[in-house]
């Protein structure tokens, strides 16, 4: 058997993945775990690549941090805030954010919404 992984990766970049094995079908599944920290690291890397303008980068970073609050000792995301961030990101698509950066961040933020 073999395994293949594709996606957004770089030396020193850590990604968290949950693996599951179905006891009925013996099928292996993998699900990427998206955290605030992983999204901020992607954002930093995309900015370093020049794919995001400085003013957009700073606002996204601030908005992402503001979308988190603590409930019963656990980090929780305000889903409405995350949806607003997605709307703002879409407005910057092709202007302050390249298409590649847009797609990566969109997938990241949608992952946070699903958590």
DSSP file (Angstrom, degrees, kcal/mol; ACC not computed):
  #  RESIDUE AA STRUCTURE BP1 BP2  ACC     N-H-->O    O-->H-N    N-H-->O    O-->H-N    TCO  KAPPA ALPHA  PHI   PSI    X-CA   Y-CA   Z-CA
    1    1 A X              0   0    0      0, 0.0     2,-0.3     0, 0.0     0, 0.0   0.000 360.0 360.0 360.0 160.1    0.0    0.0    0.0
    2    2 A X        -     0   0    0      2,-0.0     2,-0.4     0, 0.0     0, 0.0  -0.919 360.0-145.3-142.2 167.4    1.0    3.6   -0.4
    3    3 A X        -     0   0    0     -2,-0.3     2,-0.4     2,-0.0     0, 0.0  -0.984   8.1-166.6-136.6 148.1    0.0    7.0    0.6
    4    4 A X        -     0   0    0     -2,-0.4     2,-0.4     2,-0.0    -2,-0.0  -1.000   1.5-167.5-136.4 135.5    0.2   10.4   -1.2
    5    5 A X        +     0   0    0     -2,-0.4     2,-0.3     2,-0.0    -2,-0.0  -0.988  10.1 173.3-125.4 131.9   -0.3   13.8    0.3
    6    6 A X        +     0   0    0     -2,-0.4     2,-0.3     2,-0.0    -2,-0.0  -0.898  29.1  73.5-129.1 161.7   -0.8   17.0   -1.7
    7    7 A X  S    S-     0   0    0     -2,-0.3     2,-0.9     2,-0.1    -2,-0.0  -0.912  84.2 -12.7 136.9-161.4   -1.6   20.5   -0.7
    8    8 A X  S    S+     0   0    0     -2,-0.3     2,-0.3    96,-0.0    -2,-0.0  -0.664  75.7 145.0 -82.9 106.2   -0.1   23.6    0.8
    9    9 A X        +     0   0    0     -2,-0.9     2,-0.3     6,-0.0    -2,-0.1  -0.957  20.2 170.9-143.3 159.1    3.2   22.5    2.4
   10   10 A X    >   -     0   0    0     -2,-0.3     3,-2.2     3,-0.2     2,-0.0  -0.974  48.9 -69.9-160.0 160.0    6.7   23.9    3.0
   11   11 A X  T 3  S+     0   0    0     -2,-0.3     3,-0.1     1,-0.3    -2,-0.0  -0.340 121.4  13.1 -57.1 133.3    9.8   22.9    5.0
   12   12 A X  T 3  S+     0   0    0      1,-0.3     2,-0.5    -2,-0.0    -1,-0.3   0.406  93.4 132.4  81.1  -2.7    9.2   23.3    8.7
   13   13 A X    <   -     0   0    0     -3,-2.2     2,-0.4     2,-0.0    -1,-0.3  -0.722  42.8-155.5 -85.4 124.1    5.4   23.6    8.2
   14   14 A X        -     0   0    0     -2,-0.5     2,-0.4    -3,-0.1    -3,-0.0  -0.838  10.4-173.4-101.9 135.6    3.5   21.4   10.6
   15   15 A X        -     0   0    0     -2,-0.4     2,-0.5    19,-0.0    19,-0.1  -0.977  17.1-138.7-126.0 141.8    0.0   20.2    9.8
   16   16 A X  E     -A   33   0A   0     17,-0.5    17,-3.2    -2,-0.4     2,-0.4  -0.870  23.7-178.5-101.6 130.1   -2.3   18.3   12.1
   17   17 A X  E     -A   32   0A   0     -2,-0.5     2,-0.5    15,-0.2    15,-0.2  -0.992  19.0-146.8-131.3 133.3   -4.3   15.5   10.5
   18   18 A X  E     -A   31   0A   0     13,-3.1    13,-2.6    -2,-0.4     2,-0.4  -0.875  17.7-159.2 -96.2 127.9   -6.9   13.2   12.1
   19   19 A X  E     -A   30   0A   0     -2,-0.5     2,-0.4    11,-0.2    11,-0.2  -0.865   8.4-172.7-107.2 142.6   -6.9    9.7   10.6
   20   20 A X  E     -A   29   0A   0      9,-2.7     9,-3.1    -2,-0.4     2,-0.5  -0.984  11.6-155.0-133.9 146.3   -9.9    7.4   10.9
   21   21 A X  E     -A   28   0A   0     -2,-0.4     2,-0.4     7,-0.2     7,-0.2  -0.980  17.5-135.1-123.3 122.3  -10.4    3.7    9.9
   22   22 A X     >  -     0   0    0      5,-2.7     4,-1.7    -2,-0.5     5,-0.1  -0.604   6.8-156.0 -74.8 126.7  -13.8    2.4    9.2
   23   23 A X  T  4 S+     0   0    0     -2,-0.4    -1,-0.2     1,-0.2     0, 0.0   0.701  92.6  48.2 -76.0 -18.6  -14.3   -1.0   10.9
   24   24 A X  T  4 S+     0   0    0      3,-0.1    -1,-0.2     1,-0.1    -2,-0.0   0.843 128.4  18.5 -89.5 -35.4  -17.0   -1.9    8.4
   25   25 A X  T  4 S-     0   0    0      2,-0.1    -2,-0.2     0, 0.0     3,-0.1   0.508  89.9-130.1-112.7  -6.2  -15.2   -1.1    5.2
   26   26 A X     <  +     0   0    0     -4,-1.7     2,-0.4     1,-0.2    -3,-0.1   0.723  56.1 151.9  59.0  23.3  -11.5   -0.9    6.3
   27   27 A X        -     0   0    0     -5,-0.1    -5,-2.7     1,-0.0     2,-0.4  -0.684  39.2-141.0 -86.3 135.8  -11.4    2.4    4.5
   28   28 A X  E     -A   21   0A   0     -2,-0.4     2,-0.3    -7,-0.2    -7,-0.2  -0.811  19.5-171.8 -96.2 133.7   -8.9    5.0    5.8
   29   29 A X  E     -A   20   0A   0     -9,-3.1    -9,-2.7    -2,-0.4     2,-0.4  -0.924   7.5-158.8-123.8 152.5   -9.9    8.6    5.9
   30   30 A X  E     -A   19   0A   0     -2,-0.3     2,-0.4   -11,-0.2   -11,-0.2  -0.994   5.4-172.6-131.4 138.1   -7.9   11.7    6.7
   31   31 A X  E     -A   18   0A   0    -13,-2.6   -13,-3.1    -2,-0.4     2,-0.2  -0.987  23.3-128.9-133.8 123.6   -9.2   15.1    7.8
   32   32 A X  E     -A   17   0A   0     -2,-0.4     2,-0.6   -15,-0.2   -15,-0.2  -0.484  20.5-136.6 -69.3 136.2   -7.0   18.2    8.2
   33   33 A X  E     -A   16   0A   0    -17,-3.2   -17,-0.5    -2,-0.2     2,-0.5  -0.867  17.1-158.3 -98.2 119.4   -7.4   19.9   11.5
   34   34 A X        +     0   0    0     -2,-0.6     2,-0.3    77,-0.2    81,-0.1  -0.857  16.1 172.9-101.5 127.8   -7.6   23.6   11.2
   35   35 A X     >  -     0   0    0     -2,-0.5     4,-2.2     1,-0.1     5,-0.2  -0.829  47.0-107.7-124.9 165.7   -6.7   25.8   14.2
   36   36 A X  H  > S+     0   0    0     -2,-0.3     4,-2.7     1,-0.2     5,-0.2   0.917 121.7  53.2 -57.0 -42.5   -6.3   29.5   14.7
   37   37 A X  H  > S+     0   0    0      1,-0.2     4,-2.1     2,-0.2    -1,-0.2   0.897 108.2  48.4 -62.5 -41.1   -2.6   28.9   15.0
   38   38 A X  H  > S+     0   0    0      2,-0.2     4,-2.1     1,-0.2    -1,-0.2   0.879 112.4  49.0 -68.0 -36.1   -2.5   27.1   11.6
   39   39 A X  H  X S+     0   0    0     -4,-2.2     4,-2.7     2,-0.2    -2,-0.2   0.916 111.1  49.5 -68.2 -42.6   -4.5   29.8    9.9
   40   40 A X  H  X S+     0   0    0     -4,-2.7     4,-2.6     2,-0.2    -2,-0.2   0.876 110.2  51.2 -64.6 -36.4   -2.2   32.5   11.3
   41   41 A X  H  X S+     0   0    0     -4,-2.1     4,-2.4     2,-0.2    -1,-0.2   0.912 110.8  48.2 -66.0 -41.9    0.9   30.6   10.1
   42   42 A X  H  X S+     0   0    0     -4,-2.1     4,-2.8     2,-0.2     5,-0.2   0.933 111.7  50.5 -60.5 -45.0   -0.6   30.3    6.6
   43   43 A X  H  X S+     0   0    0     -4,-2.7     4,-2.1     1,-0.2    -2,-0.2   0.918 111.0  48.3 -59.4 -45.7   -1.4   34.0    6.7
   44   44 A X  H  X S+     0   0    0     -4,-2.6     4,-2.4     1,-0.2    -1,-0.2   0.915 113.4  47.4 -60.8 -44.1    2.1   34.9    7.8
   45   45 A X  H  X S+     0   0    0     -4,-2.4     4,-1.7     2,-0.2    -2,-0.2   0.898 111.1  50.3 -66.8 -41.4    3.6   32.6    5.1
   46   46 A X  H  <>S+     0   0    0     -4,-2.8     5,-2.4     2,-0.2     6,-0.5   0.865 111.5  49.1 -65.9 -36.3    1.3   34.0    2.3
   47   47 A X  H ><5S+     0   0    0     -4,-2.1     3,-1.5    -5,-0.2     5,-0.2   0.918 108.6  52.9 -66.8 -43.4    2.3   37.6    3.4
   48   48 A X  H 3<5S+     0   0    0     -4,-2.4    -2,-0.2     1,-0.3    -1,-0.2   0.819 105.9  54.8 -61.7 -30.9    6.0   36.7    3.3
   49   49 A X  T 3<5S-     0   0    0     -4,-1.7    -1,-0.3    -5,-0.1    -2,-0.2   0.584 117.6-115.6 -77.1  -9.7    5.5   35.3   -0.2
   50   50 A X  T < 5S+     0   0    0     -3,-1.5    -3,-0.2    -4,-0.3    -2,-0.1   0.663  82.4 122.8  83.5  17.0    4.0   38.7   -1.2
   51   51 A X      < +     0   0    0     -5,-2.4    47,-2.5    -6,-0.2     2,-0.4   0.544  68.8  48.3 -88.0  -8.5    0.6   37.3   -2.0
   52   52 A X  B    S-B   97   0B   0     -6,-0.5    45,-0.2    -5,-0.2    -2,-0.2  -0.999  85.7-121.5-134.8 132.6   -1.2   39.6    0.5
   53   53 A X     >  -     0   0    0     43,-2.7     4,-2.8    -2,-0.4     3,-0.2  -0.400  29.5-113.8 -71.0 151.8   -0.8   43.3    0.8
   54   54 A X  H  > S+     0   0    0      1,-0.2     4,-2.6     2,-0.2     5,-0.2   0.874 113.3  49.0 -55.9 -46.3    0.4   44.6    4.2
   55   55 A X  H  > S+     0   0    0      1,-0.2     4,-1.8     2,-0.2    -1,-0.2   0.883 114.3  46.0 -65.5 -37.0   -2.8   46.5    5.1
   56   56 A X  H  > S+     0   0    0     -3,-0.2     4,-2.8     2,-0.2     5,-0.2   0.914 111.8  52.7 -69.4 -43.1   -5.0   43.4    4.2
   57   57 A X  H  X S+     0   0    0     -4,-2.8     4,-2.5     1,-0.2    -2,-0.2   0.931 110.0  47.4 -56.2 -49.6   -2.6   41.1    6.1
   58   58 A X  H  X S+     0   0    0     -4,-2.6     4,-2.3     1,-0.2    -1,-0.2   0.908 113.9  47.0 -62.6 -42.6   -2.8   43.3    9.3
   59   59 A X  H  X S+     0   0    0     -4,-1.8     4,-2.9    -5,-0.2     5,-0.2   0.924 112.7  48.7 -67.0 -44.0   -6.6   43.5    9.2
   60   60 A X  H  X S+     0   0    0     -4,-2.8     4,-2.7     2,-0.2     5,-0.2   0.925 111.9  49.7 -60.3 -44.5   -7.1   39.8    8.6
   61   61 A X  H  X S+     0   0    0     -4,-2.5     4,-1.9    -5,-0.2    -1,-0.2   0.930 114.3  44.3 -60.4 -46.9   -4.7   38.9   11.4
   62   62 A X  H  X S+     0   0    0     -4,-2.3     4,-2.1    -5,-0.2    -2,-0.2   0.925 114.0  49.5 -64.4 -45.8   -6.5   41.2   13.8
   63   63 A X  H  X S+     0   0    0     -4,-2.9     4,-1.0     1,-0.2    -2,-0.2   0.887 109.5  52.0 -63.2 -40.0  -10.0   40.1   12.7
   64   64 A X  H >< S+     0   0    0     -4,-2.7     3,-0.6    -5,-0.2    -1,-0.2   0.924 110.9  47.1 -63.0 -43.8   -9.1   36.4   13.1
   65   65 A X  H >< S+     0   0    0     -4,-1.9     3,-1.1     1,-0.2    -1,-0.2   0.870 110.9  52.6 -65.1 -35.7   -7.8   36.9   16.6
   66   66 A X  H 3< S+     0   0    0     -4,-2.1    -1,-0.2     1,-0.2    -2,-0.2   0.688  97.4  67.2 -72.9 -17.5  -10.9   38.9   17.5
   67   67 A X  T << S+     0   0    0     -4,-1.0    11,-3.1    -3,-0.6     2,-0.4   0.431  89.6  82.6 -82.4   1.7  -13.2   36.1   16.2
   68   68 A X  E <   +D   77   0C   0     -3,-1.1     2,-0.3     9,-0.2     9,-0.2  -0.883  51.1 165.5-111.5 136.9  -12.0   33.8   19.1
   69   69 A X  E     -D   76   0C   0      7,-2.7     7,-3.1    -2,-0.4     2,-0.5  -0.934  34.9-109.9-139.4 167.3  -13.3   33.8   22.6
   70   70 A X  E     +D   75   0C   0     -2,-0.3     2,-0.4     5,-0.2     5,-0.2  -0.857  29.7 178.3-105.1 130.5  -13.0   31.4   25.5
   71   71 A X  E >  S-D   74   0C   0      3,-2.8     3,-1.4    -2,-0.5    -2,-0.0  -0.977  75.4 -16.4-132.4 118.2  -16.0   29.4   26.7
   72   72 A X  T 3  S-     0   0    0     -2,-0.4    -1,-0.1     1,-0.3     3,-0.1   0.879 128.7 -53.5  54.2  41.3  -15.6   26.9   29.6
   73   73 A X  T 3  S+     0   0    0      1,-0.2     2,-0.4     0, 0.0    -1,-0.3   0.566 117.9 108.9  76.3   9.0  -11.8   27.1   29.2
   74   74 A X  E <  S-D   71   0C   0     -3,-1.4    -3,-2.8     0, 0.0     2,-0.3  -0.937  74.1-112.0-122.3 141.4  -12.0   26.2   25.5
   75   75 A X  E     -D   70   0C   0     -2,-0.4     2,-0.4    -5,-0.2    -5,-0.2  -0.539  38.8-176.4 -69.9 130.5  -11.3   28.4   22.4
   76   76 A X  E     -D   69   0C   0     -7,-3.1    -7,-2.7    -2,-0.3     2,-0.4  -0.975  17.5-135.2-129.6 142.9  -14.5   29.0   20.5
   77   77 A X  E     -D   68   0C   0     -2,-0.4     2,-1.0    -9,-0.2    -9,-0.2  -0.811  15.7-127.5-100.9 137.8  -14.9   30.8   17.2
   78   78 A X     >  -     0   0    0    -11,-3.1     4,-2.2    -2,-0.4     3,-0.2  -0.743  21.9-160.0 -79.6 105.8  -17.7   33.3   16.5
   79   79 A X  H  > S+     0   0    0     -2,-1.0     4,-2.3     1,-0.2    -1,-0.2   0.833  88.3  54.5 -61.6 -35.4  -19.0   31.8   13.3
   80   80 A X  H  > S+     0   0    0      2,-0.2     4,-2.1     1,-0.2    -1,-0.2   0.913 108.3  49.3 -65.4 -41.4  -20.7   35.1   12.3
   81   81 A X  H  > S+     0   0    0      1,-0.2     4,-2.2     2,-0.2    -2,-0.2   0.908 110.6  50.7 -62.0 -41.6  -17.3   36.9   12.6
   82   82 A X  H  X S+     0   0    0     -4,-2.2     4,-2.2     1,-0.2    -2,-0.2   0.892 109.1  50.6 -64.8 -38.9  -15.7   34.2   10.5
   83   83 A X  H  X S+     0   0    0     -4,-2.3     4,-1.9     2,-0.2    -1,-0.2   0.887 109.6  51.1 -65.1 -37.6  -18.3   34.6    7.8
   84   84 A X  H  X S+     0   0    0     -4,-2.1     4,-2.4     2,-0.2    -2,-0.2   0.888 107.9  52.5 -64.8 -38.6  -17.8   38.3    7.8
   85   85 A X  H  X S+     0   0    0     -4,-2.2     4,-2.7     1,-0.2    -2,-0.2   0.906 107.5  52.2 -62.7 -41.4  -14.0   37.7    7.4
   86   86 A X  H  X S+     0   0    0     -4,-2.2     4,-2.3     2,-0.2    -1,-0.2   0.902 109.0  50.0 -60.4 -41.3  -14.8   35.5    4.4
   87   87 A X  H  X S+     0   0    0     -4,-1.9     4,-1.6     2,-0.2    -2,-0.2   0.926 112.5  46.6 -63.3 -44.6  -16.9   38.3    2.9
   88   88 A X  H  X S+     0   0    0     -4,-2.4     4,-1.1     1,-0.2    -2,-0.2   0.896 111.4  52.2 -63.5 -40.3  -14.1   40.8    3.4
   89   89 A X  H >X S+     0   0    0     -4,-2.7     4,-0.6     1,-0.2     3,-0.5   0.905 106.6  53.1 -61.9 -42.2  -11.5   38.4    2.0
   90   90 A X  H >< S+     0   0    0     -4,-2.3     3,-0.8     1,-0.2    -1,-0.2   0.866 104.3  55.8 -62.6 -36.4  -13.7   37.9   -1.1
   91   91 A X  H 3< S+     0   0    0     -4,-1.6    -1,-0.2     1,-0.2    -2,-0.2   0.806 109.3  47.6 -64.7 -28.7  -13.7   41.7   -1.7
   92   92 A X  H XX>S+     0   0    0     -4,-1.1     3,-2.5    -3,-0.5     5,-1.9   0.517  81.6 126.8 -89.3  -7.1   -9.9   41.7   -1.7
   93   93 A X  B <<5S+c   97   0B   0     -3,-0.8     5,-0.2    -4,-0.6     6,-0.1  -0.310  85.7   2.9 -56.6 123.0   -9.7   38.7   -4.1
   94   94 A X  T 345S+     0   0    0      3,-2.9    -1,-0.3     1,-0.1     4,-0.2   0.413 132.9  60.1  79.9  -2.7   -7.4   39.7   -7.0
   95   95 A X  T <45S+     0   0    0     -3,-2.5    -2,-0.2     2,-0.4    -1,-0.1   0.647 124.1   1.2-115.3 -79.3   -6.7   43.1   -5.4
   96   96 A X  T  <5S+     0   0    0     -4,-0.8   -43,-2.7     1,-0.1     2,-0.4   0.508 135.3  46.8 -90.9  -5.6   -5.0   42.9   -2.0
   97   97 A X  B   <S-Bc  52  93B   0     -5,-1.9    -3,-2.9   -45,-0.2    -2,-0.4  -0.997  82.9-128.2-138.6 128.5   -4.9   39.1   -2.1
   98   98 A X     >  -     0   0    0    -47,-2.5     4,-2.6    -2,-0.4     5,-0.2  -0.259  30.8-107.7 -69.6 164.8   -3.8   36.9   -4.9
   99   99 A X  H  > S+     0   0    0      1,-0.2     4,-2.4     2,-0.2     5,-0.2   0.899 120.1  51.6 -59.5 -42.0   -6.0   34.1   -6.2
  100  100 A X  H  > S+     0   0    0      1,-0.2     4,-2.0     2,-0.2    -1,-0.2   0.936 112.0  45.3 -62.5 -46.4   -3.8   31.5   -4.6
  101  101 A X  H  > S+     0   0    0      1,-0.2     4,-2.7     2,-0.2     5,-0.3   0.899 110.9  54.8 -64.1 -40.2   -3.8   33.2   -1.2
  102  102 A X  H  X S+     0   0    0     -4,-2.6     4,-2.8     1,-0.2     5,-0.2   0.938 108.7  47.4 -57.9 -48.3   -7.5   33.6   -1.4
  103  103 A X  H  X S+     0   0    0     -4,-2.4     4,-2.0     2,-0.2    -1,-0.2   0.896 113.4  47.6 -63.5 -40.6   -8.1   29.9   -2.0
  104  104 A X  H  X S+     0   0    0     -4,-2.0     4,-2.2     2,-0.2    -2,-0.2   0.953 116.4  42.5 -65.5 -49.4   -5.9   28.9    0.8
  105  105 A X  H  X S+     0   0    0     -4,-2.7     4,-2.9     2,-0.2     5,-0.3   0.868 111.5  55.1 -67.8 -36.2   -7.3   31.3    3.3
  106  106 A X  H  X S+     0   0    0     -4,-2.8     4,-2.5    -5,-0.3    -1,-0.2   0.941 110.4  45.9 -60.1 -47.0  -10.9   30.6    2.2
  107  107 A X  H  X S+     0   0    0     -4,-2.0     4,-1.8    -5,-0.2    -2,-0.2   0.901 113.4  50.7 -63.3 -40.5  -10.4   26.9    2.9
  108  108 A X  H  X S+     0   0    0     -4,-2.2     4,-1.8     2,-0.2    -2,-0.2   0.946 112.9  44.1 -60.7 -49.8   -8.7   27.6    6.2
  109  109 A X  H  X S+     0   0    0     -4,-2.9     4,-2.2     1,-0.2    -2,-0.2   0.885 111.5  53.0 -68.6 -38.5  -11.6   29.9    7.4
  110  110 A X  H  X S+     0   0    0     -4,-2.5     4,-1.9    -5,-0.3    -1,-0.2   0.874 107.1  54.6 -62.0 -35.1  -14.2   27.4    6.2
  111  111 A X  H  X S+     0   0    0     -4,-1.8     4,-1.1    -5,-0.2    -2,-0.2   0.886 106.9  49.7 -63.7 -39.4  -12.4   24.8    8.2
  112  112 A X  H  < S+     0   0    0     -4,-1.8     3,-0.2     1,-0.2    -2,-0.2   0.889 109.1  52.5 -65.8 -38.4  -12.7   27.0   11.3
  113  113 A X  H  < S+     0   0    0     -4,-2.2    -2,-0.2     1,-0.2    -1,-0.2   0.887 108.5  50.6 -64.7 -38.3  -16.4   27.4   10.7
  114  114 A X  H  <        0   0    0     -4,-1.9    -1,-0.2     1,-0.2    -2,-0.2   0.744 360.0 360.0 -72.6 -23.2  -16.9   23.7   10.4
  115  115 A X     <        0   0    0     -4,-1.1    -1,-0.2    -3,-0.2    -2,-0.2   0.501 360.0 360.0 -68.4 360.0  -15.1   23.0   13.7
